Amino acid sequence: MFYVGRYVFGLNSDTLNTLAFQILMYSSLLTTLSIRERSYFWSSSPSALLLTTLLLELAAIFAVCSIGYVRVRFGSGGLRLRLVCTCE
């Protein structure tokens, strides 16, 4: 998939990193829905708390991928978070 993105669509490395991030996050959300159920994951609806959490996570993923990305730095001053915009 990354080969196609790089050489067919001509995506740069920042865009491919965003694509990889989205794939990992969406698959982890679907894994959460899948492992909570013994049968098919659509057999029962998730609890209100789980559904709210998943929707907030989806909104956060969309916002981070639309606006930019969060760069985490560890240093002598502790943990620092910085939002870096990659929009063109």
C-alpha positions, 0 to 999 in steps of 0.5 A: 500500500505504501509502495502504491502511495509513494510511487503511483500517487507520488505522496511525500513521506509526511503524508505516508506517515499520516496514512500509517498513523491513521491505519494504526489508529483505526485498526486499534479502534476496530480491535477494541470493538472486536475483542469485547464480543464473543460472536460478531462485533456487530451482534450487540451495541457497545455501552454508551461510555465505550461508544462515546470514547470511540467517537471522541477518539475518531474526532481526535484522529480526524483533527490531528490528521487534518490540522497537523500532528503532535510531536512529543519531546522528552527532555530535561524539562520533562514531557513537551507536546507541540502541534506541528501543522503539515497542511499545504 
